[in-house]
Amino acid sequence: QVQLQESGPGLVKPSQTLSLTCTVSGGSITTNSYYWAWIRQPSGKGPEWIGCITNSGTTRYNPPLKSRTNISRDTAKNQFTLQLSGLTPEDTAVYYCARDNGRYDYWGQGTQVTVSS
């Protein structure tokens, strides 16, 4: 059973950088050809794919967010991280990490991130 859990601040100030960590248990982020993704969903809106990191460490980003997004990983801790810079209130959303196996078969519970001064 694969489990994912997001961690990080719930409140971030505008212009600052959001840093979230996804801790994965029950499966390695390096072994199989899965993509490890970050997805967000603002209140009342649909989900938005932010980007992902593959089992080999290759990153891919949603073009509108690419310039201010960085996804990395710590294989020893079986974690991958999201950094999103230049925050605005429009970045307020529930942020999820998920495993992409052709579909998002495992999800973290999500963490609310509010961008406000």
The first five atom37 places (N, CA, C, CB, O) and aatype in JSON, in Angstrom:
{
  "aatype": [5, 19, 5, 10, 5, 6, 15, 7, 14, 7, 10, 19, 11, 14, 15, 5, 16, 10, 15, 10, 16, 4, 16, 19, 15, 7, 7, 15, 9, 16, 16, 2, 15, 18, 18, 17, 0, 17, 9, 1, 5, 14, 15, 7, 11, 7, 14, 6, 17, 9, 7, 4, 9, 16, 2, 15, 7, 16, 16, 1, 18, 2, 14, 14, 10, 11, 15, 1, 16, 2, 9, 15, 1, 3, 16, 0, 11, 2, 5, 13, 16, 10, 5, 10, 15, 7, 10, 16, 14, 6, 3, 16, 0, 19, 18, 18, 4, 0, 1, 3, 2, 7, 1, 18, 3, 18, 17, 7, 5, 7, 16, 5, 19, 16, 19, 15, 15],
  "atom_mask": [
    [1, 1, 1, 1, 1],
    [1, 1, 1, 1, 1],
    [1, 1, 1, 1, 1],
    [1, 1, 1, 1, 1],
    [1, 1, 1, 1, 1],
    [1, 1, 1, 1, 1],
    [1, 1, 1, 1, 1],
    [1, 1, 1, 0, 1],
    [1, 1, 1, 1, 1],
    [1, 1, 1, 0, 1],
    [1, 1, 1, 1, 1],
    [1, 1, 1, 1, 1],
    [1, 1, 1, 1, 1],
    [1, 1, 1, 1, 1],
    [1, 1, 1, 1, 1],
    [1, 1, 1, 1, 1],
    [1, 1, 1, 1, 1],
    [1, 1, 1, 1, 1],
    [1, 1, 1, 1, 1],
    [1, 1, 1, 1, 1],
    [1, 1, 1, 1, 1],
    [1, 1, 1, 1, 1],
    [1, 1, 1, 1, 1],
    [1, 1, 1, 1, 1],
    [1, 1, 1, 1, 1],
    [1, 1, 1, 0, 1],
    [1, 1, 1, 0, 1],
    [1, 1, 1, 1, 1],
    [1, 1, 1, 1, 1],
    [1, 1, 1, 1, 1],
    [1, 1, 1, 1, 1],
    [1, 1, 1, 1, 1],
    [1, 1, 1, 1, 1],
    [1, 1, 1, 1, 1],
    [1, 1, 1, 1, 1],
    [1, 1, 1, 1, 1],
    [1, 1, 1, 1, 1],
    [1, 1, 1, 1, 1],
    [1, 1, 1, 1, 1],
    [1, 1, 1, 1, 1],
    [1, 1, 1, 1, 1],
    [1, 1, 1, 1, 1],
    [1, 1, 1, 1, 1],
    [1, 1, 1, 0, 1],
    [1, 1, 1, 1, 1],
    [1, 1, 1, 0, 1],
    [1, 1, 1, 1, 1],
    [1, 1, 1, 1, 1],
    [1, 1, 1, 1, 1],
    [1, 1, 1, 1, 1],
    [1, 1, 1, 0, 1],
    [1, 1, 1, 1, 1],
    [1, 1, 1, 1, 1],
    [1, 1, 1, 1, 1],
    [1, 1, 1, 1, 1],
    [1, 1, 1, 1, 1],
    [1, 1, 1, 0, 1],
    [1, 1, 1, 1, 1],
    [1, 1, 1, 1, 1],
    [1, 1, 1, 1, 1],
    [1, 1, 1, 1, 1],
    [1, 1, 1, 1, 1],
    [1, 1, 1, 1, 1],
    [1, 1, 1, 1, 1],
    [1, 1, 1, 1, 1],
    [1, 1, 1, 1, 1],
    [1, 1, 1, 1, 1],
    [1, 1, 1, 1, 1],
    [1, 1, 1, 1, 1],
    [1, 1, 1, 1, 1],
    [1, 1, 1, 1, 1],
    [1, 1, 1, 1, 1],
    [1, 1, 1, 1, 1],
    [1, 1, 1, 1, 1],
    [1, 1, 1, 1, 1],
    [1, 1, 1, 1, 1],
    [1, 1, 1, 1, 1],
    [1, 1, 1, 1, 1],
    [1, 1, 1, 1, 1],
    [1, 1, 1, 1, 1],
    [1, 1, 1, 1, 1],
    [1, 1, 1, 1, 1],
    [1, 1, 1, 1, 1],
    [1, 1, 1, 1, 1],
    [1, 1, 1, 1, 1],
    [1, 1, 1, 0, 1],
    [1, 1, 1, 1, 1],
    [1, 1, 1, 1, 1],
    [1, 1, 1, 1, 1],
    [1, 1, 1, 1, 1],
    [1, 1, 1, 1, 1],
    [1, 1, 1, 1, 1],
    [1, 1, 1, 1, 1],
    [1, 1, 1, 1, 1],
    [1, 1, 1, 1, 1],
    [1, 1, 1, 1, 1],
    [1, 1, 1, 1, 1],
    [1, 1, 1, 1, 1],
    [1, 1, 1, 1, 1],
    [1, 1, 1, 1, 1],
    [1, 1, 1, 1, 1],
    [1, 1, 1, 0, 1],
    [1, 1, 1, 1, 1],
    [1, 1, 1, 1, 1],
    [1, 1, 1, 1, 1],
    [1, 1, 1, 1, 1],
    [1, 1, 1, 1, 1],
    [1, 1, 1, 0, 1],
    [1, 1, 1, 1, 1],
    [1, 1, 1, 0, 1],
    [1, 1, 1, 1, 1],
    [1, 1, 1, 1, 1],
    [1, 1, 1, 1, 1],
    [1, 1, 1, 1, 1],
    [1, 1, 1, 1, 1],
    [1, 1, 1, 1, 1],
    [1, 1, 1, 1, 1]
  ],
  "atom_positions": [
    [[0.84, -1.18, 0.0], [0.0, 0.0, 0.0], [0.88, 1.24, 0.0], [-0.95, 0.0, 1.21], [1.65, 1.48, 0.93]],
    [[0.76, 2.02, -1.03], [1.51, 3.25, -1.15], [0.76, 4.37, -0.44], [1.76, 3.61, -2.63], [-0.45, 4.53, -0.59]],
    [[1.5, 5.13, 0.33], [0.93, 6.27, 1.02], [1.77, 7.5, 0.75], [0.82, 6.01, 2.53], [2.99, 7.42, 0.7]],
    [[1.1, 8.61, 0.58], [1.76, 9.89, 0.36], [1.21, 10.89, 1.35], [1.57, 10.38, -1.09], [0.02, 10.88, 1.67]],
    [[2.07, 11.75, 1.83], [1.63, 12.77, 2.76], [2.37, 14.07, 2.52], [1.83, 12.3, 4.18], [3.6, 14.11, 2.48]],
    [[1.62, 15.13, 2.36], [2.18, 16.45, 2.16], [2.51, 17.09, 3.5], [1.22, 17.34, 1.36], [1.84, 16.84, 4.51]],
    [[3.53, 17.91, 3.51], [3.84, 18.69, 4.69], [4.42, 20.02, 4.26], [4.82, 17.93, 5.61], [5.07, 20.14, 3.22]],
    [[4.17, 21.03, 5.07], [4.65, 22.35, 4.78], [3.75, 23.4, 5.39], [0.0, 0.0, 0.0], [2.79, 23.06, 6.08]],
    [[4.04, 24.65, 5.16], [3.28, 25.73, 5.79], [1.89, 25.87, 5.2], [4.03, 27.04, 5.65], [1.67, 25.63, 4.02]],
    [[0.96, 26.26, 6.04], [-0.39, 26.5, 5.58], [-0.63, 27.94, 5.18], [0.0, 0.0, 0.0], [-1.59, 28.24, 4.46]],
    [[0.22, 28.83, 5.63], [0.08, 30.25, 5.34], [1.42, 30.78, 4.86], [-0.42, 31.03, 6.58], [2.44, 30.62, 5.53]],
    [[1.4, 31.42, 3.71], [2.61, 31.98, 3.12], [2.3, 33.4, 2.65], [3.12, 31.1, 1.94], [1.18, 33.69, 2.22]],
    [[3.28, 34.25, 2.74], [3.08, 35.64, 2.35], [3.28, 35.85, 0.86], [4.02, 36.53, 3.12], [4.07, 35.14, 0.23]],
    [[2.57, 36.81, 0.29], [2.79, 37.12, -1.13], [4.25, 37.44, -1.42], [1.91, 38.3, -1.54], [4.95, 38.03, -0.6]],
    [[4.68, 37.05, -2.59], [6.04, 37.2, -3.11], [7.01, 36.17, -2.55], [6.54, 38.58, -2.8], [8.13, 36.04, -3.06]],
    [[6.63, 35.46, -1.54], [7.52, 34.46, -0.97], [7.45, 33.15, -1.75], [7.19, 34.21, 0.5], [6.7, 33.03, -2.72]],
    [[8.23, 32.19, -1.32], [8.3, 30.9, -1.97], [7.67, 29.83, -1.09], [9.76, 30.54, -2.29], [7.97, 29.72, 0.1]],
    [[6.8, 29.06, -1.69], [6.18, 27.93, -1.02], [7.07, 26.71, -1.14], [4.79, 27.64, -1.59], [7.55, 26.39, -2.23]],
    [[7.29, 26.04, -0.04], [8.03, 24.78, -0.05], [7.18, 23.71, 0.6], [9.38, 24.93, 0.67], [6.82, 23.82, 1.78]],
    [[6.88, 22.69, -0.16], [6.11, 21.55, 0.34], [6.9, 20.28, 0.11], [4.73, 21.48, -0.34], [7.64, 20.16, -0.87]],
    [[6.72, 19.35, 1.0], [7.38, 18.05, 0.89], [6.33, 16.96, 0.85], [8.37, 17.83, 2.07], [5.35, 16.99, 1.59]],
    [[6.54, 16.0, -0.01], [5.7, 14.81, -0.06], [6.53, 13.62, 0.37], [5.12, 14.59, -1.49], [7.54, 13.28, -0.25]],
    [[6.1, 12.99, 1.44], [6.76, 11.8, 1.93], [6.02, 10.57, 1.44], [6.85, 11.82, 3.47], [4.81, 10.44, 1.66]],
    [[6.74, 9.69, 0.79], [6.15, 8.49, 0.2], [6.58, 7.28, 1.01], [6.57, 8.34, -1.28], [7.76, 7.11, 1.32]],
    [[5.62, 6.45, 1.34], [5.91, 5.19, 2.0], [5.22, 4.06, 1.25], [5.45, 5.22, 3.48], [4.24, 4.27, 0.54]],
    [[5.75, 2.86, 1.41], [5.17, 1.71, 0.75], [5.62, 1.49, -0.68], [0.0, 0.0, 0.0], [5.18, 0.54, -1.33]],
    [[6.47, 2.34, -1.17], [6.98, 2.22, -2.52], [8.08, 3.23, -2.76], [0.0, 0.0, 0.0], [8.05, 4.33, -2.22]],
    [[9.03, 2.85, -3.56], [10.17, 3.71, -3.84], [9.85, 4.7, -4.95], [11.38, 2.87, -4.22], [9.16, 4.36, -5.91]],
    [[10.33, 5.91, -4.81], [10.14, 6.9, -5.85], [11.15, 6.75, -6.98], [10.23, 8.29, -5.27], [11.11, 7.5, -7.96]],
    [[12.04, 5.79, -6.86], [13.07, 5.6, -7.88], [12.96, 4.29, -8.64], [14.4, 5.66, -7.24], [13.55, 4.17, -9.72]],
    [[12.24, 3.32, -8.14], [12.3, 1.97, -8.68], [11.52, 1.78, -9.98], [11.8, 1.02, -7.67], [12.06, 1.27, -10.95]],
    [[10.28, 2.17, -10.0], [9.41, 1.92, -11.14], [9.15, 3.19, -11.93], [8.11, 1.32, -10.67], [9.46, 4.3, -11.48]],
    [[8.58, 3.01, -13.1], [8.39, 4.12, -14.02], [7.14, 4.93, -13.71], [8.33, 3.6, -15.45], [6.27, 5.12, -14.57]],
    [[7.06, 5.4, -12.51], [5.98, 6.28, -12.1], [6.43, 7.72, -12.17], [5.49, 5.93, -10.69], [7.62, 8.03, -12.09]],
    [[5.47, 8.59, -12.31], [5.7, 10.01, -12.17], [5.12, 10.45, -10.83], [5.08, 10.82, -13.35], [4.03, 10.04, -10.46]],
    [[5.86, 11.26, -10.14], [5.44, 11.75, -8.84], [5.06, 13.21, -9.0], [6.55, 11.57, -7.75], [5.9, 14.06, -9.29]],
    [[3.8, 13.49, -8.8], [3.22, 14.74, -9.27], [2.76, 15.64, -8.13], [2.07, 14.46, -10.17], [2.46, 15.2, -7.03]],
    [[2.73, 16.92, -8.45], [2.1, 17.92, -7.61], [0.9, 18.49, -8.37], [3.11, 19.05, -7.22], [1.0, 18.85, -9.54]],
    [[-0.21, 18.56, -7.68], [-1.46, 19.04, -8.24], [-2.07, 19.99, -7.23], [-2.44, 17.86, -8.59], [-1.94, 19.78, -6.02]],
    [[-2.73, 21.0, -7.7], [-3.41, 21.9, -6.78], [-4.83, 22.17, -7.25], [-2.63, 23.22, -6.64], [-5.15, 22.02, -8.43]],
    [[-5.66, 22.55, -6.31], [-7.04, 22.86, -6.63], [-7.51, 24.05, -5.81], [-7.94, 21.64, -6.37], [-7.74, 23.94, -4.61]],
    [[-7.65, 25.2, -6.46], [-8.22, 26.35, -5.75], [-9.68, 26.09, -5.41], [-8.1, 27.62, -6.6], [-10.35, 25.3, -6.07]],
    [[-10.15, 26.74, -4.39], [-11.53, 26.58, -3.98], [-12.47, 26.95, -5.12], [-11.83, 27.44, -2.75], [-12.35, 28.01, -5.73]],
    [[-13.4, 26.06, -5.41], [-14.39, 26.3, -6.44], [-13.9, 26.14, -7.86], [0.0, 0.0, 0.0], [-14.65, 26.4, -8.8]],
    [[-12.66, 25.71, -8.03], [-12.1, 25.54, -9.36], [-11.63, 24.11, -9.55], [-10.95, 26.52, -9.59], [-11.57, 23.32, -8.61]],
    [[-11.29, 23.8, -10.77], [-10.81, 22.48, -11.09], [-9.35, 22.29, -10.72], [0.0, 0.0, 0.0], [-8.64, 23.26, -10.46]],
    [[-8.91, 21.05, -10.69], [-7.51, 20.78, -10.36], [-6.56, 21.26, -11.45], [-7.31, 19.3, -10.13], [-6.91, 21.31, -12.63]],
    [[-5.37, 21.61, -11.04], [-4.34, 22.07, -11.95], [-3.07, 21.28, -11.69], [-4.09, 23.58, -11.8], [-2.57, 21.26, -10.57]],
    [[-2.57, 20.65, -12.72], [-1.3, 19.94, -12.62], [-0.16, 20.94, -12.58], [-1.13, 18.97, -13.79], [-0.05, 21.82, -13.44]],
    [[0.69, 20.8, -11.6], [1.81, 21.71, -11.44], [3.05, 21.16, -12.12], [2.09, 21.95, -9.96], [3.73, 21.87, -12.87]],
    [[3.34, 19.92, -11.88], [4.5, 19.3, -12.47], [4.77, 17.96, -11.82], [0.0, 0.0, 0.0], [3.99, 17.5, -10.98]],
    [[5.86, 17.34, -12.2], [6.18, 16.03, -11.66], [7.66, 15.77, -11.77], [5.39, 14.94, -12.38], [8.4, 16.49, -12.43]],
    [[8.06, 14.72, -11.09], [9.42, 14.22, -11.2], [9.32, 12.72, -11.42], [10.27, 14.56, -9.94], [8.54, 12.04, -10.76]],
    [[10.11, 12.21, -12.34], [10.04, 10.8, -12.7], [10.91, 9.96, -11.78], [10.46, 10.6, -14.14], [11.62, 10.48, -10.92]],
    [[10.83, 8.65, -11.98], [11.64, 7.75, -11.17], [13.13, 7.95, -11.38], [11.28, 6.32, -11.49], [13.94, 7.6, -10.52]],
    [[13.5, 8.53, -12.52], [14.9, 8.78, -12.8], [15.34, 10.2, -12.45], [15.17, 8.53, -14.25], [16.51, 10.54, -12.59]],
    [[14.4, 11.01, -11.98], [14.74, 12.35, -11.56], [14.47, 13.44, -12.58], [0.0, 0.0, 0.0], [14.78, 14.6, -12.32]],
    [[13.91, 13.09, -13.71], [13.56, 14.08, -14.72], [12.33, 14.86, -14.28], [13.32, 13.42, -16.08], [11.36, 14.28, -13.79]],
    [[12.36, 16.15, -14.45], [11.24, 16.98, -14.07], [10.48, 17.49, -15.28], [11.71, 18.15, -13.24], [11.04, 17.7, -16.35]],
    [[9.19, 17.68, -15.09], [8.31, 18.25, -16.09], [7.38, 19.22, -15.39], [7.52, 17.15, -16.86], [6.93, 18.98, -14.27]],
    [[7.09, 20.31, -16.07], [6.29, 21.35, -15.45], [5.18, 21.82, -16.37], [7.17, 22.53, -15.05], [5.32, 21.79, -17.6]],
    [[4.1, 22.25, -15.77], [3.03, 22.88, -16.51], [3.54, 24.22, -17.02], [1.76, 23.05, -15.62], [3.97, 25.06, -16.22]],
    [[3.51, 24.46, -18.32], [4.13, 25.67, -18.87], [3.76, 26.98, -18.18], [3.79, 25.77, -20.29], [4.65, 27.8, -17.95]],
    [[2.5, 27.22, -17.83], [2.19, 28.51, -17.18], [2.88, 28.71, -15.84], [0.72, 28.63, -16.98], [3.02, 29.84, -15.38]],
    [[3.31, 27.62, -15.23], [3.93, 27.7, -13.92], [5.42, 27.4, -13.94], [3.26, 26.76, -12.99], [6.1, 27.53, -12.91]],
    [[5.93, 27.01, -15.08], [7.29, 26.51, -15.16], [8.33, 27.48, -14.63], [7.61, 26.16, -16.56], [9.27, 27.07, -13.95]],
    [[8.18, 28.74, -14.95], [9.2, 29.72, -14.61], [9.39, 29.9, -13.11], [8.87, 31.04, -15.24], [10.44, 30.37, -12.67]],
    [[8.41, 29.54, -12.35], [8.52, 29.73, -10.91], [8.33, 28.44, -10.12], [7.52, 30.74, -10.45], [8.06, 28.48, -8.92]],
    [[8.47, 27.31, -10.78], [8.3, 26.01, -10.14], [9.59, 25.22, -10.16], [7.18, 25.23, -10.82], [10.3, 25.2, -11.16]],
    [[9.87, 24.57, -9.07], [10.97, 23.63, -9.01], [10.54, 22.4, -8.21], [12.22, 24.27, -8.38], [10.04, 22.52, -7.1]],
    [[10.73, 21.26, -8.79], [10.46, 19.99, -8.11], [11.77, 19.24, -7.99], [9.38, 19.15, -8.88], [12.52, 19.11, -8.96]],
    [[12.02, 18.75, -6.82], [13.23, 17.99, -6.57], [12.9, 16.79, -5.69], [14.31, 18.88, -5.91], [11.75, 16.57, -5.32]],
    [[13.92, 16.03, -5.35], [13.67, 14.86, -4.54], [14.85, 14.55, -3.64], [13.34, 13.67, -5.4], [15.98, 14.97, -3.9]],
    [[14.56, 13.82, -2.6], [15.57, 13.28, -1.71], [15.33, 11.78, -1.69], [15.51, 13.93, -0.27], [14.46, 11.29, -0.97]],
    [[16.09, 11.06, -2.47], [15.84, 9.63, -2.61], [16.1, 8.86, -1.31], [16.69, 9.06, -3.72], [15.44, 7.86, -1.05]],
    [[17.04, 9.33, -0.52], [17.34, 8.65, 0.74], [16.15, 8.7, 1.69], [18.55, 9.28, 1.4], [15.92, 7.78, 2.47]],
    [[15.38, 9.78, 1.61], [14.21, 9.94, 2.45], [12.92, 9.54, 1.74], [14.1, 11.36, 2.93], [11.84, 9.58, 2.34]],
    [[13.04, 9.16, 0.47], [11.87, 8.82, -0.33], [10.85, 9.96, -0.33], [11.22, 7.53, 0.19], [9.66, 9.76, -0.12]],
    [[11.37, 11.14, -0.57], [10.56, 12.34, -0.57], [10.77, 13.12, -1.86], [10.89, 13.22, 0.63], [11.83, 13.06, -2.47]],
    [[9.76, 13.84, -2.26], [9.93, 14.82, -3.31], [9.28, 16.13, -2.88], [9.35, 14.33, -4.64], [8.33, 16.14, -2.09]],
    [[9.81, 17.22, -3.4], [9.45, 18.52, -2.89], [8.97, 19.44, -4.01], [10.61, 19.14, -2.17], [9.3, 19.27, -5.18]],
    [[8.21, 20.41, -3.6], [7.73, 21.46, -4.49], [8.18, 22.81, -3.96], [6.19, 21.41, -4.64], [8.02, 23.1, -2.77]],
    [[8.75, 23.61, -4.83], [9.02, 24.99, -4.53], [8.32, 25.84, -5.57], [10.53, 25.28, -4.5], [8.54, 25.68, -6.77]],
    [[7.48, 26.73, -5.12], [6.74, 27.62, -5.99], [7.01, 29.04, -5.53], [5.22, 27.3, -5.99], [6.63, 29.43, -4.42]],
    [[7.65, 29.8, -6.36], [8.09, 31.14, -5.99], [7.11, 32.2, -6.48], [9.47, 31.41, -6.54], [6.17, 31.91, -7.22]],
    [[7.35, 33.42, -6.04], [6.53, 34.54, -6.48], [5.06, 34.38, -6.2], [0.0, 0.0, 0.0], [4.22, 34.63, -7.06]],
    [[4.74, 33.97, -5.0], [3.35, 33.65, -4.66], [2.45, 34.88, -4.71], [3.28, 33.02, -3.29], [2.85, 35.99, -4.35]],
    [[1.24, 34.65, -5.16], [0.18, 35.63, -5.12], [-1.05, 34.98, -4.49], [-0.14, 36.17, -6.55], [-1.07, 33.76, -4.32]],
    [[-2.06, 35.76, -4.13], [-3.27, 35.15, -3.58], [-3.9, 34.11, -4.51], [-4.28, 36.21, -3.27], [-4.61, 33.22, -4.05]],
    [[-3.65, 34.23, -5.81], [-4.2, 33.26, -6.75], [-3.56, 31.89, -6.63], [-4.03, 33.78, -8.15], [-4.06, 30.92, -7.19]],
    [[-2.47, 31.79, -5.9], [-1.85, 30.51, -5.64], [-2.49, 29.79, -4.46], [-0.38, 30.69, -5.39], [-2.13, 28.65, -4.16]],
    [[-3.42, 30.44, -3.79], [-4.13, 29.8, -2.7], [-4.9, 28.59, -3.23], [-5.09, 30.79, -2.01], [-5.66, 28.71, -4.19]],
    [[-4.68, 27.46, -2.61], [-5.3, 26.22, -3.09], [-5.0, 25.11, -2.1], [-4.79, 25.85, -4.51], [-4.19, 25.26, -1.19]],
    [[-5.66, 23.99, -2.31], [-5.25, 22.76, -1.67], [-4.22, 22.11, -2.57], [-6.47, 21.81, -1.4], [-4.46, 21.9, -3.76]],
    [[-3.09, 21.79, -2.01], [-2.0, 21.2, -2.77], [-1.9, 19.72, -2.45], [-0.67, 21.91, -2.46], [-1.9, 19.31, -1.29]],
    [[-1.81, 18.93, -3.5], [-1.73, 17.49, -3.37], [-0.46, 16.97, -4.01], [-2.95, 16.83, -3.99], [0.01, 17.51, -5.01]],
    [[0.09, 15.93, -3.44], [1.03, 15.11, -4.17], [0.34, 13.81, -4.53], [2.33, 14.86, -3.34], [-0.55, 13.35, -3.82]],
    [[0.77, 13.22, -5.63], [0.11, 12.02, -6.13], [1.07, 11.21, -6.98], [-1.14, 12.4, -6.94], [2.05, 11.73, -7.51]],
    [[0.78, 9.93, -7.09], [1.52, 9.07, -8.0], [0.78, 8.96, -9.31], [1.74, 7.68, -7.38], [-0.42, 8.69, -9.34]],
    [[1.5, 9.16, -10.39], [0.94, 9.07, -11.72], [1.35, 7.73, -12.33], [1.4, 10.26, -12.6], [2.51, 7.53, -12.68]],
    [[0.4, 6.85, -12.44], [0.62, 5.54, -13.03], [-0.3, 5.37, -14.24], [0.37, 4.41, -11.99], [-1.0, 4.37, -14.38]],
    [[-0.3, 6.37, -15.1], [-1.28, 6.45, -16.16], [-2.53, 7.15, -15.67], [0.0, 0.0, 0.0], [-3.22, 7.84, -16.42]],
    [[-2.82, 6.96, -14.44], [-3.83, 7.7, -13.71], [-3.23, 8.02, -12.35], [-5.17, 6.88, -13.58], [-2.2, 7.47, -11.97]],
    [[-3.87, 8.91, -11.63], [-3.4, 9.23, -10.29], [-3.99, 8.21, -9.32], [-3.78, 10.69, -9.88], [-5.1, 8.39, -8.81]],
    [[-3.24, 7.16, -9.09], [-3.79, 6.06, -8.32], [-3.61, 6.22, -6.82], [-3.17, 4.78, -8.76], [-4.35, 5.62, -6.04]],
    [[-2.65, 6.99, -6.4], [-2.46, 7.27, -4.99], [-2.28, 8.77, -4.81], [-1.24, 6.5, -4.44], [-1.59, 9.44, -5.57]],
    [[-2.93, 9.26, -3.78], [-2.91, 10.69, -3.46], [-2.58, 10.91, -2.0], [-4.25, 11.34, -3.79], [-2.89, 10.08, -1.15]],
    [[-1.94, 12.03, -1.72], [-1.89, 12.49, -0.36], [-3.23, 13.08, 0.03], [0.0, 0.0, 0.0], [-4.11, 13.25, -0.81]],
    [[-3.38, 13.4, 1.28], [-4.65, 13.93, 1.75], [-4.86, 15.38, 1.35], [-4.73, 13.81, 3.24], [-5.98, 15.89, 1.43]],
    [[-3.82, 16.04, 0.93], [-3.89, 17.43, 0.55], [-3.59, 18.35, 1.71], [0.0, 0.0, 0.0], [-3.87, 18.03, 2.86]],
    [[-3.04, 19.49, 1.39], [-2.77, 20.49, 2.41], [-3.19, 21.85, 1.9], [-1.27, 20.49, 2.8], [-2.85, 22.25, 0.79]],
    [[-3.94, 22.55, 2.72], [-4.4, 23.89, 2.35], [-3.25, 24.87, 2.47], [-5.58, 24.33, 3.24], [-2.59, 24.95, 3.5]],
    [[-3.03, 25.61, 1.41], [-2.04, 26.68, 1.41], [-2.75, 27.99, 1.09], [-0.89, 26.4, 0.39], [-3.4, 28.13, 0.05]],
    [[-2.62, 28.92, 1.98], [-3.22, 30.24, 1.8], [-2.12, 31.27, 1.65], [-4.15, 30.59, 2.99], [-1.21, 31.35, 2.48]],
    [[-2.2, 32.05, 0.6], [-1.24, 33.11, 0.36], [-1.89, 34.42, 0.76], [-0.78, 33.13, -1.14], [-2.82, 34.89, 0.11]],
    [[-1.4, 34.99, 1.82], [-2.0, 36.21, 2.36], [-1.0, 36.91, 3.25], [-3.29, 35.88, 3.14], [-0.17, 36.28, 3.9]],
    [[-1.1, 38.22, 3.27], [-0.28, 39.01, 4.17], [-0.97, 39.26, 5.49], [0.08, 40.32, 3.52], [-0.41, 39.92, 6.37]]
  ]
}
